[in-house]
Amino acid sequence: MTTILRPDRAEARRLLGLAWPVMLTSLNWTILHVTDVVVVGRVGEHEVAALSASRSLTYVAIVTGLAWLSGVLVRASRADGAGDLPATGQALRDGLVLGSILGVAAMLILGLGGASLLRGIGVAPALVEPGARVVAVMALGYPFQLVLVAASFFLEGISRPRRVTMVNLSILPINAVLAWALAGGELGFPALGAVGAALATVIASALGAVAMVASAMTLPRGALRGVRRMDRAAWAPTLAGAVELARFGYVPAIASGLELAGFAILIALSTRLGDATAHAFQIVFSVHNVTFALALGLGSAAGVRAGNAVGEGTASAAIPRTLMAVTLAALAMGACGVALLVGAGPLVGLFPAQADAHGVAAAMLLIWAPFILFDGVQVVLVYALRSLGDQVAAGINSIIAYFIVTGGAGWWLVAHGWGAQGLAVASGVGMLIAALLHGARFAIIARRLRG
């Protein structure tokens, strides 16, 4: 029995070794956003409502960009599994080019059209202009953020996630101090509220992008990977390579964009239920992002290990690796769900808010908490399916679960008087449907690989 279990234990250790740095990285990004909610909450509830309105667009943009760059992790992990080190370096260069292009496009679209987009998704009229100002500032950071993401995916794909963690942790205190100073008018700065918090994120993202690229270029075997090459021969193929990455990632990008659009609908609906509900939903969304960081870490690890299996020429080995990651995610997220059910009240009390916002947030959290187990399972399966080349089906499943089910259920429940509780129910049902659809698809792929 010990001999049989040993490979499973080794794989679990490998997955956790890849996952925990990504978890910390994801928590870092989450803490950046939670910091914004906390410091802006000190300024006033209307400022938090404006921040919430802006995130109905900014979250969609960044998550779409992340998914569009997912091919960097897949290509790098496959090349690393095959021992083709120069191909990993080419994946980095192609990813940096694609990240730059996507970042500039997002900056122009959101910077110039923020107000129109906010009106179009149904944000409360009083929050359109304040929200658009936050969106315009946040848009300036997208070129930096997506370059940072491309370099991060490269490092994760070659199993060097600790470097990603170190860079992201280093910018966390910078963002916190800047957000505190710029939002609240400390250290002699004017009190800019939500706009100040957005500006802090832009500055921190720019510093992080420079540091992440430098970390990728200073790898111990960087010369063998060609990451420091600046010659024309190395960079000439990058545009074609970026196009290839974009083709791989466009369906995941559409799916992720629509997935977040489903949540953006919920955010927009929360602004129509009053400032207290908008603030409460931001608190719950922030808590969600903390727990989701655990799932993202295991999802990234599953994607890397599945990609390694493909590169090694043993794609069927991805099946037990993925199932092990699913088990670990279910255990971790199940434990988080129990903790949230027990400590919902004290947890939401950590966020500066009015008493009515705290009450609404605690009620939503109690409804939402049991569903996060399914959220962890579905994200692991999505990463594994992408690395196995099944990103189109995974994307369609996500669109059904989050855009159609979550967004549609949110509109229907609020329209039928469910109020804030309807937002939590819609979110949870989407997680459940996503886990079921992705699980069914993975079962089909597993049968093909075994056959």
C-alpha positions, -999 to 999 in steps of 0.1 A, spaced: 0 0 0 29 24 8 44 18 -26 11 25 -43 5 58 -24 41 71 -28 36 85 -63 4 102 -52 22 118 -23 50 129 -46 25 145 -70 7 162 -41 40 177 -29 48 188 -64 14 204 -69 16 222 -35 52 233 -42 40 249 -74 7 262 -59 17 280 -27 37 307 -44 9 314 -68 -15 314 -39 6 341 -23 8 360 -56 -30 359 -60 -35 369 -24 -11 398 -31 -34 410 -59 -64 405 -37 -48 424 -8 -42 453 -32 -79 454 -40 -90 448 -4 -66 477 6 -85 499 -18 -118 490 -2 -105 496 33 -88 530 26 -116 543 4 -141 532 30 -124 556 54 -132 584 30 -169 577 26 -195 552 15 -202 571 -18 -165 568 -27 -167 530 -22 -198 529 -43 -178 547 -71 -150 523 -67 -175 494 -69 -190 509 -101 -155 512 -117 -147 476 -109 -177 464 -130 -154 473 -159 -119 471 -146 -122 435 -133 -136 424 -167 -107 440 -185 -79 425 -164 -94 390 -162 -99 391 -200 -63 400 -204 -52 373 -180 -71 346 -200 -58 360 -233 -23 355 -221 -29 320 -208 -11 305 -238 22 317 -223 18 294 -194 7 265 -216 34 269 -242 62 275 -216 51 244 -195 49 222 -226 84 233 -238 98 229 -203 84 194 -201 99 186 -235 133 200 -223 133 226 -251 147 256 -232 150 280 -261 113 276 -268 105 287 -233 124 319 -239 105 325 -271 73 320 -252 84 349 -229 92 372 -258 59 365 -276 40 369 -244 56 403 -236 46 416 -271 10 403 -268 7 417 -233 19 451 -245 -6 451 -273 -35 440 -252 -26 465 -224 -26 495 -248 -59 484 -263 -75 481 -229 -61 514 -219 -76 532 -249 -110 515 -247 -116 520 -210 -99 554 -208 -120 569 -236 -153 549 -232 -156 543 -195 -187 565 -189 -206 550 -219 -198 515 -209 -209 521 -173 -242 535 -185 -246 505 -209 -243 479 -181 -268 497 -159 -247 514 -132 -268 538 -111 -268 572 -130 -254 591 -99 -223 568 -100 -215 569 -137 -193 600 -137 -175 592 -104 -170 556 -116 -157 567 -150 -131 589 -134 -118 559 -115 -118 537 -147 -99 563 -166 -71 564 -141 -70 526 -137 -68 522 -174 -34 538 -174 -20 508 -156 -31 481 -180 0 481 -202 21 475 -171 -2 450 -156 -5 428 -187 33 428 -193 37 418 -156 11 390 -162 30 377 -193 63 375 -174 45 359 -144 29 332 -166 63 324 -181 79 319 -147 50 298 -135 51 277 -167 88 268 -161 81 260 -125 96 292 -110 66 306 -92 86 318 -62 101 346 -83 66 358 -91 57 358 -54 88 378 -44 81 405 -69 44 408 -61 50 408 -23 76 436 -28 50 460 -44 23 453 -18 35 478 9 42 504 -18 6 502 -30 -7 502 5 11 534 15 3 552 -17 -34 542 -15 -36 554 21 -19 587 12 -37 594 -21 -72 583 -11 -73 599 23 -52 630 18 -23 619 40 14 630 38 4 663 23 -14 649 -7 -50 659 -17 -78 635 -7 -86 619 -40 -108 591 -27 -114 562 -51 -93 580 -78 -64 581 -55 -66 544 -48 -66 537 -85 -36 559 -90 -17 540 -63 -24 507 -82 -11 522 -114 22 532 -99 26 499 -81 18 480 -113 45 499 -132 71 491 -107 60 455 -106 62 451 -144 98 463 -144 107 440 -116 89 409 -130 106 412 -164 140 417 -147 133 386 -126 126 366 -158 157 378 -175 180 370 -145 171 333 -143 201 311 -134 199 292 -168 186 323 -186 213 321 -213 202 286 -223 166 298 -224 176 329 -244 156 352 -222 183 379 -224 186 379 -261 181 413 -277 192 405 -313 170 408 -343 169 370 -349 154 365 -315 127 392 -317 118 389 -354 94 360 -349 77 376 -319 48 392 -337 38 359 -354 43 342 -320 21 368 -303 -6 362 -329 -4 325 -323 -8 331 -285 -37 354 -292 -54 327 -313 -50 302 -285 -62 327 -259 -91 344 -276 -118 319 -266 -106 318 -229 -105 356 -231 -141 359 -244 -152 333 -218 -134 350 -189 -147 384 -200 -182 372 -202 -177 353 -169 -167 385 -152 -194 404 -171 -218 381 -152 -203 393 -119 -202 429 -133 -240 426 -137 -242 417 -101 -220 447 -92 -241 470 -113 -273 456 -97 -258 462 -62 -254 499 -70 -291 501 -78 -299 487 -44 -283 516 -26 -248 526 -14 -249 503 16 -256 472 -6 -229 483 -31 -204 486 -3 -216 453 12 -211 435 -21 -176 449 -24 -168 434 10 -182 400 0 -164 402 -34 -131 410 -16 -136 380 7 -143 359 -24 -110 370 -39 -91 359 -8 -105 324 -10 -102 323 -48 -65 329 -45 -61 293 -30 -80 279 -59 -60 298 -85 -27 285 -70 -39 249 -74 -53 257 -108 -20 271 -120 -2 241 -106 -26 217 -124 -22 236 -156 16 234 -154 16 197 -146 -8 189 -173 13 209 -198 44 191 -186 26 158 -193 18 169 -229 54 181 -234 68 148 -221 46 129 -246 25 113 -219 -7 133 -220 -26 107 -201 -5 114 -170 -24 147 -168 -55 128 -156 -42 117 -121 -23 150 -117 -55 170 -123 -76 147 -101 -51 152 -73 -53 190 -77 -91 188 -77 -90 169 -44 -67 194 -28 -88 223 -40 -120 208 -27 -104 202 8 -90 237 9 -121 255 -3 -143 233 19 -124 243 49 -126 280 39 -164 277 35 -168 263 70 -146 291 84 -167 317 67 -199 303 80 -186 303 115 -170 338 114 -190 358 89 -199 386 113 -164 392 127 -149 390 93 -170 416 76 -165 437 107 -129 441 97 -139 463 68 -147 500 76 -184 505 68 -217 516 83 -236 491 104 -262 485 77 -235 476 51 -220 452 76 -253 435 82 -260 431 45 -225 417 38 -228 392 66 -261 379 53 -248 375 18 -216 358 30 -237 331 48 -255 323 16 -224 324 -6 -199 305 16 -211 269 10 -207 273 -28 -169 282 -28 -160 245 -28 -174 243 -63 -155 275 -73 -122 258 -63 -130 226 -83 -140 245 -115 -109 267 -117 -86 237 -114 -104 219 -142 -103 250 -164 -65 253 -162 -61 216 -169 -84 216 -199 -65 246 -213 -32 228 -210 -47 198 -227 -58 220 -257 -95 220 -248 -97 257 -241 -127 262 -264 -150 238 -246 -139 251 -212 -146 286 -224 -181 277 -236 -188 261 -202 -177 292 -183 -199 314 -205 -229 293 -197 -222 291 -160 -213 327 -152 -226 350 -179 -259 332 -187 -267 316 -153 -251 340 -128 -259 372 -147 -294 361 -157 -302 348 -123 -290 380 -107 -313 401 -129 -343 378 -123 -338 375 -86 -334 412 -80 -364 420 -102 -384 396 -81 -376 412 -49 -347 391 -35 -325 421 -31 -289 416 -19 -295 379 -11 -304 374 -47 -269 385 -57 -253 359 -34 -276 331 -47 -269 340 -83 -231 339 -77 -232 306 -59 -254 288 -85 -230 299 -112 -201 282 -93 -221 250 -90 -230 249 -127 -194 256 -137 -180 228 -116 -206 203 -131 -199 214 -167 -161 214 -164 -162 181 -146 -183 165 -173 -159 178 -200 -128 166 -182 -144 131 -179 -148 131 -217 -112 142 -223 -99 116 -198 -117 88 -216 -102 99 -249 -67 100 -234 -70 66 -218 -85 51 -250 
